[in-house]
Amino acid sequence: SQSPEANSTCMDLPGADKVMVLLKTGATELYQKLPIHLLTTLGCTPNFLLYSDLNQTFASHEIHSAIDTVSTTTRSTHPDFELYRALQQHHSSNQDMSKLSGTGGWNLDKWKFLPMLHDAYINSPSHIDWFLIIEADTAISWLNLLLWLPHLKASENLYLGSQNVIGKSFFAHGGSGVLISRPAVAALETLRELEGAETYDGRWEGITAQSCCGDEVLARALLEAGTALMGAFPIIQGETPSTVDFTGLHWCVPAVTWHHVSPVQVDAQWTFQTQWVEKYGWERPMLYKDIFEHFVAPHIGETRKGWRNLSKDRKIDEEKASVESEQACEGWCRSKGKGECKQWMWMPGRCYLGKDVRLG
């Protein structure tokens, strides 16, 4: 466990008190995914807010419902809120809400993004410069985040993340992490105030109903207020150390976020950061190459049985000789040279080549 002295040090780092972390989760996964965050990164975070689809108390921490401001009519009748209505019944009768997992959480999730940003702005102290939205399966490097932020201008309207596109809408992928400056949120809140909160919220409620994704809706609302997306990949990104492609584009870059991580992986990232800080202090960032050397390199061998290494840049058709055996597949990879093939994966009738290194 971390000593009070170490915990105090990480909470008192320059810039730490300027960040408000918004962790978005759901009532069905709360007890599985939230504890590890409270025991690790959030223990170093002076300011954080927890959002779900239900008002709850977890130990001494208040969990805010991110959808309470959605109109009563929508919450009562819209198909996306079937899980919400079931949660209300389960909660009132003190039932285990994890039993409802997998029954509509994705549909409900999109309604949380914009309302929780409104709530966070209203309930944050005025000295907060940055709002960082993460999810329960997102891991963040507190070290890398605090070393990165001084390179950004908190006085400007900034909206950063791992860029995705749907139609003509460019947006930051929510699970990878979304970083928004205070002026950008303030501009959005000014529009809401001028239009009237009830009218504004009703209009965006209609837009949300027609959209697939809440992170895309958030991007549109910020763009309406004058803030366009600034791509921050690969600093903010949505892979794990096992699935990310380690290339020269990433090698000397710090990674602030990882996505689709389990509680075990969140703990592993935290432990590695703790060891890193003990060795180098809080002034040296962890780069992709450091992640590779710690999490990937020890598990790479010339061959490995029964393992999917995610090679997918080229799949050799069944009629090719390379699919006849693993030795033939390996030979095909070697014949291509390291520029075209760094790893291979064979299964009966299939040979996959990969240009980049992935652990799998």
PLY file of the C-alpha trace (Angstrom):
ply
format ascii 1.0
element vertex 360
property float x
property float y
property float z
element edge 359
property int vertex1
property int vertex2
end_header
0.00 0.00 0.00
1.03 3.59 -0.49
2.27 5.57 2.48
0.51 8.81 3.49
3.72 10.68 2.66
3.85 9.30 -0.88
0.15 9.96 -1.36
0.58 13.55 -0.18
3.46 14.01 -2.61
1.50 12.87 -5.65
-1.50 15.02 -4.71
0.67 18.10 -4.27
2.43 17.95 -7.62
2.47 21.14 -9.71
-0.76 21.36 -11.67
-2.49 18.50 -9.85
-5.04 20.80 -8.25
-5.88 22.32 -11.66
-7.40 19.11 -13.04
-10.93 17.84 -12.47
-11.25 14.16 -13.38
-14.72 13.00 -14.39
-14.98 9.22 -14.15
-18.02 7.86 -15.97
-19.29 4.42 -15.06
-22.57 2.55 -14.62
-24.42 1.10 -11.66
-24.16 -2.43 -13.06
-20.34 -2.34 -13.12
-19.66 -0.03 -10.18
-18.45 -2.62 -7.68
-16.34 -4.45 -10.26
-14.50 -1.49 -11.81
-14.53 1.52 -9.46
-12.53 0.21 -6.45
-9.22 -0.09 -8.33
-9.41 3.54 -9.46
-10.02 4.74 -5.90
-7.07 2.67 -4.69
-4.71 3.91 -7.41
-4.95 7.02 -9.60
-7.80 8.77 -7.80
-5.73 8.54 -4.63
-3.41 11.06 -6.31
-6.20 13.22 -7.73
-7.20 16.19 -5.54
-10.36 16.83 -7.57
-12.58 14.17 -9.08
-16.27 13.52 -9.65
-17.88 10.12 -10.13
-20.81 9.78 -12.54
-23.15 6.89 -13.15
-26.77 6.29 -14.12
-27.94 6.29 -10.51
-27.32 8.42 -7.43
-25.46 6.24 -4.95
-22.87 6.32 -2.21
-19.87 4.04 -2.61
-18.07 3.84 0.73
-17.68 7.56 1.49
-17.78 8.65 -2.16
-20.82 10.25 -3.72
-21.83 8.85 -7.11
-23.76 11.41 -9.16
-26.43 10.42 -11.64
-25.39 11.91 -14.98
-28.89 11.63 -16.40
-31.09 13.21 -13.75
-31.39 16.35 -15.88
-32.82 14.39 -18.82
-36.54 15.15 -19.04
-38.96 12.97 -17.09
-40.80 12.11 -20.30
-37.66 10.78 -21.98
-36.55 8.83 -18.92
-40.03 7.34 -18.58
-40.69 6.39 -22.20
-37.56 6.26 -24.36
-36.30 2.72 -25.16
-32.72 3.73 -24.27
-33.86 4.13 -20.65
-35.18 0.60 -20.12
-32.10 -0.20 -18.04
-32.47 3.05 -16.10
-36.04 2.16 -15.17
-34.97 -1.34 -14.13
-32.14 0.12 -12.04
-34.59 2.33 -10.19
-36.67 -0.71 -9.26
-33.66 -2.79 -8.25
-32.18 0.03 -6.19
-35.43 0.74 -4.34
-35.74 -2.93 -3.37
-32.02 -3.25 -2.45
-31.24 -5.81 -5.16
-27.87 -6.53 -6.77
-27.71 -4.23 -9.78
-24.81 -6.10 -11.36
-27.41 -8.72 -12.33
-28.63 -6.22 -14.93
-25.27 -5.94 -16.69
-25.33 -6.35 -20.45
-28.94 -5.23 -20.75
-28.73 -1.80 -22.32
-25.83 0.01 -20.68
-24.44 1.14 -24.04
-27.73 2.77 -25.05
-27.98 4.58 -21.73
-24.35 5.66 -21.72
-24.67 8.15 -24.57
-27.01 10.32 -22.50
-24.37 10.98 -19.83
-21.64 12.97 -21.60
-23.15 16.42 -22.00
-25.15 16.50 -18.72
-22.17 15.45 -16.63
-19.99 18.15 -18.17
-22.62 20.74 -17.24
-22.73 19.37 -13.71
-18.95 19.24 -13.35
-18.56 22.85 -14.47
-21.18 24.04 -11.98
-19.69 22.03 -9.11
-15.99 22.67 -9.76
-13.92 25.34 -8.01
-12.96 28.30 -10.17
-9.25 27.40 -10.15
-9.86 24.25 -12.23
-8.19 24.64 -15.64
-8.87 21.22 -17.14
-11.71 18.70 -17.26
-10.60 15.13 -18.05
-13.35 12.63 -18.88
-12.45 8.95 -18.51
-14.39 5.71 -18.21
-14.21 2.83 -15.76
-12.07 0.83 -18.20
-9.66 3.70 -18.86
-6.23 3.84 -17.21
-4.44 7.18 -16.96
-0.85 8.00 -16.18
-1.05 10.83 -13.65
2.67 11.39 -14.15
2.44 11.79 -17.93
-0.70 13.90 -17.74
0.84 16.45 -15.39
4.01 16.63 -17.49
1.97 17.13 -20.68
-0.44 19.84 -19.50
2.18 22.64 -19.19
2.74 22.27 -22.96
-0.91 23.21 -23.58
-2.46 26.65 -23.16
-5.16 26.39 -20.52
-6.31 29.92 -21.38
-7.43 28.81 -24.86
-10.54 26.92 -25.96
-9.14 23.39 -26.24
-10.84 20.04 -26.76
-8.40 17.14 -27.15
-8.60 13.40 -27.58
-8.16 10.42 -29.86
-9.87 11.53 -33.04
-12.77 9.57 -34.53
-15.18 10.51 -37.29
-18.84 9.75 -37.95
-20.12 11.33 -41.13
-18.95 14.93 -40.99
-18.51 14.95 -37.22
-14.99 14.75 -35.78
-14.98 13.80 -32.11
-12.74 12.57 -29.29
-13.36 8.92 -28.45
-14.80 8.86 -24.95
-13.19 5.69 -23.65
-9.74 6.90 -24.67
-10.17 10.02 -22.54
-11.36 13.53 -23.37
-9.50 16.63 -22.20
-11.30 20.00 -22.27
-10.01 23.37 -21.10
-12.06 25.57 -18.79
-12.59 28.31 -21.42
-14.02 25.73 -23.84
-16.50 24.50 -21.24
-17.29 28.08 -20.22
-18.15 28.96 -23.83
-20.54 26.01 -23.97
-22.13 27.00 -20.66
-22.56 30.58 -21.88
-24.59 29.32 -24.84
-26.69 27.20 -22.50
-27.35 30.16 -20.24
-28.25 32.48 -23.13
-30.67 29.98 -24.64
-32.04 28.96 -21.27
-30.97 25.70 -19.65
-34.32 23.98 -20.14
-34.59 24.90 -23.82
-30.93 24.14 -24.49
-31.07 20.77 -22.73
-34.27 19.85 -24.55
-32.71 20.64 -27.93
-29.62 18.57 -27.21
-31.78 15.79 -25.81
-33.37 15.53 -29.24
-29.96 15.48 -30.91
-28.74 12.79 -28.51
-31.75 10.62 -29.30
-30.77 10.66 -32.98
-27.03 10.04 -32.42
-25.26 6.75 -31.81
-22.76 8.09 -29.33
-22.54 10.58 -26.49
-18.93 11.50 -27.22
-20.01 12.53 -30.73
-22.82 14.66 -29.28
-20.34 16.32 -26.92
-18.14 17.23 -29.89
-21.06 18.85 -31.70
-22.02 20.87 -28.63
-18.44 22.11 -28.19
-18.17 22.94 -31.89
-21.39 24.96 -31.69
-19.71 26.92 -28.89
-16.66 27.55 -31.07
-14.29 24.76 -30.02
-13.19 22.16 -32.58
-11.39 18.93 -31.83
-7.60 18.92 -31.61
-6.32 15.39 -32.19
-4.05 14.17 -29.40
-3.29 10.63 -30.59
-1.14 8.77 -29.55
-0.81 10.67 -26.24
-4.51 9.98 -25.69
-5.42 6.64 -27.28
-7.68 3.64 -26.95
-5.46 0.55 -26.92
-3.89 -1.54 -24.18
-0.18 -2.41 -23.94
-1.11 -5.81 -25.39
-2.97 -4.50 -28.44
-1.20 -1.26 -29.35
1.09 -1.30 -32.38
4.58 -0.30 -31.26
6.04 1.73 -34.13
8.43 4.61 -34.63
5.42 6.94 -34.58
4.78 6.07 -30.93
8.17 5.03 -29.59
9.32 8.34 -28.09
5.88 9.67 -27.13
4.33 9.56 -23.63
1.01 7.74 -23.31
-1.46 9.45 -20.97
-4.35 6.99 -21.41
-5.06 3.34 -22.16
-8.52 1.91 -22.83
-10.34 -1.43 -22.50
-8.18 -2.24 -19.49
-9.27 -4.59 -16.73
-8.86 -3.75 -13.03
-5.79 -6.00 -13.06
-4.28 -3.94 -15.88
-5.11 -0.65 -14.15
-3.24 -1.94 -11.12
-0.31 -3.08 -13.27
-0.04 0.35 -14.89
-0.19 2.03 -11.50
2.46 -0.28 -10.04
4.77 0.40 -12.97
4.30 4.15 -12.58
5.04 3.88 -8.86
8.27 2.00 -9.57
9.16 4.51 -12.29
8.68 7.48 -9.97
10.74 5.82 -7.25
13.58 5.50 -9.76
13.29 8.74 -11.77
11.06 11.08 -9.76
8.10 13.04 -11.13
10.07 14.88 -13.84
10.64 12.12 -16.42
7.70 10.84 -18.52
7.08 7.20 -19.34
7.31 6.73 -23.11
5.86 4.00 -25.29
9.32 2.44 -25.44
9.32 2.17 -21.65
5.89 0.53 -21.70
7.15 -1.88 -24.36
10.26 -2.81 -22.40
8.26 -3.47 -19.22
5.02 -5.03 -20.45
5.83 -6.54 -23.85
9.51 -7.36 -24.35
9.72 -9.97 -21.54
6.96 -12.00 -23.24
8.31 -11.98 -26.79
10.06 -15.07 -28.08
10.95 -16.45 -31.48
7.81 -18.60 -31.37
4.90 -19.05 -29.00
2.26 -21.75 -29.18
-1.47 -21.10 -28.82
-1.15 -17.32 -28.90
-2.87 -14.65 -31.03
-0.37 -11.85 -31.58
-2.83 -9.74 -33.61
-0.80 -9.85 -36.82
-3.28 -8.59 -39.40
-1.55 -6.40 -41.97
-1.59 -9.20 -44.51
-3.48 -12.49 -44.60
-2.13 -15.10 -46.99
-4.79 -16.99 -48.93
-5.27 -20.69 -48.34
-3.77 -21.73 -51.67
-0.38 -20.18 -50.82
2.36 -22.52 -49.67
2.92 -20.38 -46.57
-0.25 -21.66 -44.92
0.87 -25.28 -44.96
2.85 -25.06 -41.72
4.05 -22.61 -39.11
7.57 -22.98 -40.51
6.33 -21.99 -43.96
4.51 -18.98 -42.52
7.61 -17.92 -40.61
9.68 -18.30 -43.76
7.27 -16.12 -45.71
7.58 -13.42 -43.06
11.38 -13.57 -43.07
11.43 -13.35 -46.86
9.56 -10.04 -46.69
12.20 -8.36 -44.54
11.68 -6.43 -41.31
10.19 -3.45 -43.10
7.23 -5.54 -44.28
7.00 -8.21 -41.60
8.04 -8.05 -37.96
5.83 -10.86 -36.67
3.69 -13.69 -38.00
0.83 -15.85 -36.80
-0.09 -19.26 -38.20
-3.15 -21.45 -37.77
-4.26 -24.31 -40.01
-5.02 -22.86 -43.42
-4.11 -19.31 -42.44
-0.91 -17.25 -42.26
-1.01 -13.67 -40.96
1.84 -11.17 -41.27
2.29 -8.05 -39.13
4.33 -4.96 -39.99
4.32 -3.76 -36.38
4.99 -5.42 -33.04
1.92 -6.26 -30.95
1.88 -8.53 -27.94
-1.66 -9.82 -28.34
0 1
1 2
2 3
3 4
4 5
5 6
6 7
7 8
8 9
9 10
10 11
11 12
12 13
13 14
14 15
15 16
16 17
17 18
18 19
19 20
20 21
21 22
22 23
23 24
24 25
25 26
26 27
27 28
28 29
29 30
30 31
31 32
32 33
33 34
34 35
35 36
36 37
37 38
38 39
39 40
40 41
41 42
42 43
43 44
44 45
45 46
46 47
47 48
48 49
49 50
50 51
51 52
52 53
53 54
54 55
55 56
56 57
57 58
58 59
59 60
60 61
61 62
62 63
63 64
64 65
65 66
66 67
67 68
68 69
69 70
70 71
71 72
72 73
73 74
74 75
75 76
76 77
77 78
78 79
79 80
80 81
81 82
82 83
83 84
84 85
85 86
86 87
87 88
88 89
89 90
90 91
91 92
92 93
93 94
94 95
95 96
96 97
97 98
98 99
99 100
100 101
101 102
102 103
103 104
104 105
105 106
106 107
107 108
108 109
109 110
110 111
111 112
112 113
113 114
114 115
115 116
116 117
117 118
118 119
119 120
120 121
121 122
122 123
123 124
124 125
125 126
126 127
127 128
128 129
129 130
130 131
131 132
132 133
133 134
134 135
135 136
136 137
137 138
138 139
139 140
140 141
141 142
142 143
143 144
144 145
145 146
146 147
147 148
148 149
149 150
150 151
151 152
152 153
153 154
154 155
155 156
156 157
157 158
158 159
159 160
160 161
161 162
162 163
163 164
164 165
165 166
166 167
167 168
168 169
169 170
170 171
171 172
172 173
173 174
174 175
175 176
176 177
177 178
178 179
179 180
180 181
181 182
182 183
183 184
184 185
185 186
186 187
187 188
188 189
189 190
190 191
191 192
192 193
193 194
194 195
195 196
196 197
197 198
198 199
199 200
200 201
201 202
202 203
203 204
204 205
205 206
206 207
207 208
208 209
209 210
210 211
211 212
212 213
213 214
214 215
215 216
216 217
217 218
218 219
219 220
220 221
221 222
222 223
223 224
224 225
225 226
226 227
227 228
228 229
229 230
230 231
231 232
232 233
233 234
234 235
235 236
236 237
237 238
238 239
239 240
240 241
241 242
242 243
243 244
244 245
245 246
246 247
247 248
248 249
249 250
250 251
251 252
252 253
253 254
254 255
255 256
256 257
257 258
258 259
259 260
260 261
261 262
262 263
263 264
264 265
265 266
266 267
267 268
268 269
269 270
270 271
271 272
272 273
273 274
274 275
275 276
276 277
277 278
278 279
279 280
280 281
281 282
282 283
283 284
284 285
285 286
286 287
287 288
288 289
289 290
290 291
291 292
292 293
293 294
294 295
295 296
296 297
297 298
298 299
299 300
300 301
301 302
302 303
303 304
304 305
305 306
306 307
307 308
308 309
309 310
310 311
311 312
312 313
313 314
314 315
315 316
316 317
317 318
318 319
319 320
320 321
321 322
322 323
323 324
324 325
325 326
326 327
327 328
328 329
329 330
330 331
331 332
332 333
333 334
334 335
335 336
336 337
337 338
338 339
339 340
340 341
341 342
342 343
343 344
344 345
345 346
346 347
347 348
348 349
349 350
350 351
351 352
352 353
353 354
354 355
355 356
356 357
357 358
358 359
